[in-house]
Amino acid sequence: RLAATGAVRPAGRRDAVGAAGLPAGGGRGTGTAHHAVAAGAPASGIVLVTRFLEPGLATVLPSLSGLVAETGSALSHLAILAREMGVPTVVGVPDAVRRFPPGTRLVVDGDTGDVEVLPEPAVVAPGPIPEEVG
């Protein structure tokens, strides 16, 4: 695969950092992992993590920030639709549902096949309130 700059990009890497599968296109997106979507359009910012690319998921594609599947191929019907809609999609990610529990912040790169877990934001404990000067 070629990057927009023309550089060759590796596809389907598997490494100890994050996860990788097979790129199915759609660019790069960031969002919070969910394993199911309720009836109607899901909130924006959701990365759907699923075992299978089921045709019924086509209706929620426009609202997704990314799609990660344990099975499927870049030529499956849903992957093609996702790519056409610009939804970053990675397929063939082993144990994706177990590895990315709901609420996990993810970066999905549909061009390289990388799925990266973002660190949890640091929680800053409230300190003393500074006194006003002047």
HELIX and SHEET records of a PDB file:
HELIX    1   1 PRO A   55  SER A   63  5                                   9    
HELIX    2   2 HIS A   77  GLU A   84  1                                   8    
HELIX    3   3 ALA A   96  ARG A   99  1                                   4    
SHEET    1   A 8 ALA A  19  ALA A  20  0                                        
SHEET    2   A 8 ASP A 114  VAL A 117 -1                                        
SHEET    3   A 8 ARG A 105  ASP A 109 -1                                        
SHEET    4   A 8 ARG A  28  HIS A  34 -1                                        
SHEET    5   A 8 ILE A  46  THR A  50  1                                        
SHEET    6   A 8 LEU A  64  ALA A  69  1                                        
SHEET    7   A 8 THR A  89  VAL A  91  1                                        
SHEET    8   A 8 LEU A  22  GLY A  25 -1                                        
END                                                                             
